[in-house]
Amino acid sequence: MASGKLSPRQKMINMMYLVLTAMLALNVSREVMDFLYDDMKSKELSTSTINVQNSSVYNKFVKAKTDNPVKAGPWHDKAMEVKEKSNALFDNIERIKNELVDATGGYSEEDPEKPKRLDNREKVAEKMVKGSEGVELQKQIEEYRAFMIETAGQNEELVNSIVKVLNTDPKKNKDGVQEKWVNYSFEHYPLISVLSTLTTIQSNVRNTEAQTIDMLQDNISADDIPFTNVEALVIPTSNYITQGQSYEAQVLLAAYDA
């Protein structure tokens, strides 16, 4: 803008320019937040689908234990423990998300699923960084990660995946300054960004759960001998008989690998 003495008309033009610039900035910000919101809802849908698939696998564990409690029982019990711990972490994150929305003004009247104040930063930082919520969440994630790594055992690929998606190590921010995981993840961010981050963690939990129970299910049949054919066999009790004797034999089905 020009400096020096301005005419009333120029002052009005300059003021309108400032207002227009502010409105454009607000619109861009709103578009970004709406994009993050839509992305978060997409993640929630995908996570819900994975959860349905996991439920189907758990039902197979129940059936396997019923059919063969000795062989499948231990793997069933491990899977149920994975389910319990995964649900505990997932549900706790869901509670945090709901409490953050409530603290920032609740949901929109036009869209009951959409928070009113997607741009709120103060309440988010107050709860997640200044309060104990973020630190407690990090602790729970790390405990869950340790349990899942132990469950994965010698499966190196699965262990590496768990370490990667459930990482809570300090990170460098955009200025190159090392920050704790809590600060890096939740400080200075608006509500929608934090909700999206928490939803990503939930998605990682469900994916990790899916990979782990698939591995456990594979272990049920790991020692099985594969069969490709079944054939009826007759095994006589004697290789010969005399006239008048009864013929005795065992008749059975034999499975074999061709």
C-alpha positions in Angstrom: 0.0 0.0 0.0 1.1 3.6 -0.6 2.4 5.5 2.3 1.9 9.2 3.1 -1.4 11.2 3.2 -4.2 9.2 1.6 -7.5 10.5 0.3 -10.7 9.2 2.0 -11.5 7.3 -1.2 -8.0 5.6 -1.1 -8.4 4.8 2.5 -11.7 3.1 1.8 -10.2 1.1 -1.0 -7.3 0.0 1.2 -9.7 -1.0 3.9 -11.8 -3.1 1.5 -8.6 -4.7 0.3 -7.6 -5.8 3.8 -11.1 -7.1 4.4 -11.1 -9.0 1.1 -7.6 -10.5 1.9 -8.8 -11.6 5.4 -11.9 -13.2 3.9 -9.8 -15.1 1.3 -7.5 -16.4 4.0 -10.5 -17.5 6.0 -12.0 -19.3 3.0 -8.7 -21.1 2.3 -8.4 -22.1 5.9 -12.0 -23.4 5.9 -11.4 -25.4 2.7 -8.3 -27.0 4.3 -10.3 -27.9 7.4 -13.2 -29.3 5.4 -10.7 -31.4 3.5 -9.2 -32.7 6.7 -12.6 -33.5 8.0 -13.6 -35.4 4.9 -10.3 -37.3 5.0 -10.9 -38.2 8.7 -14.4 -39.5 7.9 -12.9 -41.6 5.1 -10.3 -43.1 7.6 -13.1 -43.9 10.0 -15.0 -45.8 7.3 -12.0 -47.8 6.3 -11.2 -48.6 9.9 -14.8 -49.7 10.5 -14.4 -52.1 7.5 -11.3 -53.6 9.0 -13.0 -54.1 12.3 -15.8 -56.1 10.6 -13.1 -58.3 9.0 -11.4 -58.7 12.4 -14.7 -59.8 13.9 -15.0 -62.5 11.3 -11.5 -63.8 12.1 -12.3 -63.9 15.8 -15.4 -66.0 15.1 -13.1 -68.5 13.3 -10.9 -68.7 16.4 -14.0 -69.5 18.5 -15.0 -72.3 16.0 -11.5 -73.7 15.9 -11.3 -73.9 19.7 -14.7 -75.7 19.8 -13.6 -78.2 17.1 -10.1 -78.8 18.6 -9.6 -77.2 22.1 -6.2 -78.8 22.6 -4.6 -77.5 19.4 -6.5 -74.2 18.8 -7.2 -73.3 22.4 -3.9 -71.5 23.1 -4.1 -69.5 19.9 -7.7 -68.6 20.6 -6.7 -67.2 24.0 -3.9 -65.2 22.5 -6.2 -63.7 19.9 -8.8 -62.8 22.5 -6.1 -60.9 24.5 -5.2 -59.0 21.3 -8.8 -58.1 20.8 -9.2 -56.9 24.4 -6.1 -54.7 24.4 -6.8 -53.3 20.9 -10.4 -52.4 21.9 -9.1 -50.7 25.0 -6.8 -48.4 23.2 -9.2 -47.7 20.3 -12.1 -46.9 22.7 -9.9 -44.6 24.8 -8.9 -42.6 21.8 -12.6 -42.4 20.8 -13.3 -41.0 24.2 -10.6 -38.4 23.8 -12.0 -37.3 20.5 -15.5 -36.9 21.9 -14.2 -34.9 24.9 -12.2 -32.6 22.6 -15.3 -31.9 20.5 -17.4 -31.2 23.6 -14.7 -28.9 25.0 -14.6 -26.9 21.8 -18.3 -26.3 21.5 -19.9 -29.6 20.5 -21.3 -30.6 17.1 -22.9 -28.5 14.4 -26.6 -28.2 14.2 -26.5 -28.5 10.4 -24.3 -31.6 10.5 -24.6 -33.6 13.8 -21.4 -35.5 13.0 -19.3 -32.4 12.3 -17.7 -30.4 15.2 -18.6 -26.7 15.3 -15.1 -25.3 15.9 -12.7 -27.2 13.7 -10.2 -24.4 14.1 -10.0 -24.3 17.9 -6.5 -24.6 19.2 -6.6 -23.4 22.8 -8.9 -26.1 24.3 -7.0 -28.8 22.3 -3.6 -27.7 23.7 -5.1 -27.3 27.2 -6.3 -30.9 27.2 -3.7 -32.8 25.2 -0.5 -30.9 26.1 -0.9 -28.8 29.2 -3.1 -31.5 30.8 -2.2 -35.2 31.2 -4.3 -36.6 28.4 -1.5 -36.7 25.8 1.1 -38.2 28.1 -1.3 -40.9 29.3 -2.2 -41.7 25.7 1.5 -42.0 24.7 2.0 -44.4 27.7 -1.0 -46.6 26.6 0.3 -46.7 23.0 3.7 -47.8 24.1 2.3 -50.5 26.4 0.1 -51.7 23.6 3.1 -51.7 21.2 5.2 -53.7 23.6 2.5 -56.3 24.0 1.9 -56.6 20.2 5.7 -57.0 19.6 5.8 -59.8 22.2 2.8 -61.5 20.5 4.4 -61.2 17.1 7.4 -63.2 18.4 9.9 -64.0 15.6 7.8 -62.5 12.8 10.3 -59.8 11.9 8.1 -58.3 9.2 5.2 -57.8 11.6 7.4 -56.5 14.4 8.9 -53.9 12.0 5.4 -52.8 11.0 4.2 -52.5 14.6 7.3 -50.4 15.5 6.7 -48.1 12.5 3.0 -47.4 12.8 2.9 -47.1 16.6 6.1 -44.9 16.9 6.1 -42.4 19.7 9.7 -41.2 19.5 10.6 -37.5 19.6 10.5 -35.8 16.2 11.9 -32.6 14.7 9.3 -30.0 13.9 9.3 -27.8 10.7 11.9 -25.5 12.4 14.3 -28.5 13.0 13.7 -28.4 16.8 13.4 -31.8 18.5 10.0 -32.2 20.2 8.4 -34.8 22.4 5.7 -36.9 20.6 2.9 -35.2 22.5 4.0 -31.7 21.6 4.8 -32.7 18.0 1.4 -34.4 17.5 -1.0 -32.0 19.4 0.5 -28.6 20.2 -0.3 -25.6 18.0 -2.7 -27.6 15.9 -6.4 -27.0 15.3 -9.1 -29.4 16.5 -9.6 -31.0 13.1 -5.9 -31.8 12.7 -5.7 -33.4 16.1 -8.9 -35.4 15.5 -7.4 -36.6 12.2 -4.2 -37.6 13.9 -6.1 -39.6 16.6 -8.2 -41.3 13.9 -5.0 -42.3 12.1 -3.7 -43.9 15.3 -7.1 -45.8 15.6 -6.6 -47.0 12.0 -3.1 -48.2 12.8 -4.4 -50.1 15.9 -7.0 -51.9 13.8 -4.5 -52.7 11.0 -2.0 -54.0 13.6 -4.7 -56.0 15.2 -5.7 -57.5 11.8 -2.1 -58.5 10.9 -1.5 -60.0 14.3 -4.6 -62.2 14.5 -4.0 -63.4 10.9 -0.5 -64.5 12.0 -2.0 -66.3 15.0 -4.6 -68.0 12.8 -1.9 -69.3 10.5 -0.2 -70.8 13.5 -3.2 -73.1 14.2 -2.6 -75.0 11.0 1.2 -74.5 10.8 2.0 -78.1 11.8 -0.7 -79.7 9.7 0.3 -82.1 7.0 -1.3 -81.2 3.7 -3.4 -83.8 1.9 -4.4 -83.8 -1.7 -6.3 -87.2 -2.0 -8.5 -89.5 -0.1 -8.8 -93.2 -0.9 -10.6 -96.2 0.6 -8.3 -99.0 1.9 -9.1 -102.5 2.9 -6.6 -104.2 5.3 -7.3 -107.9 5.9 -6.4 -109.5 9.2 -4.8 -112.4 7.3 -3.2 -112.7 3.9 -5.1 -116.0 3.2 -8.1 -118.0 4.4 -9.3 -121.5 4.1 -12.7 -122.7 3.0 -15.3 -122.1 5.6 -13.4 -119.4 7.5 -14.8 -115.8 7.8 -13.1 -113.0 6.0 -12.1 -110.2 8.3 -10.6 -106.8 7.3 -10.4 -103.2 8.3 -12.0 -100.8 5.9 -10.9 -97.1 6.2 -10.3 -93.9 4.4 -6.7 -92.9 3.9 -5.6 -89.3 3.1 -2.3 -88.7 1.3 -0.3 -86.0 -0.4 0.1 -86.9 -4.1 
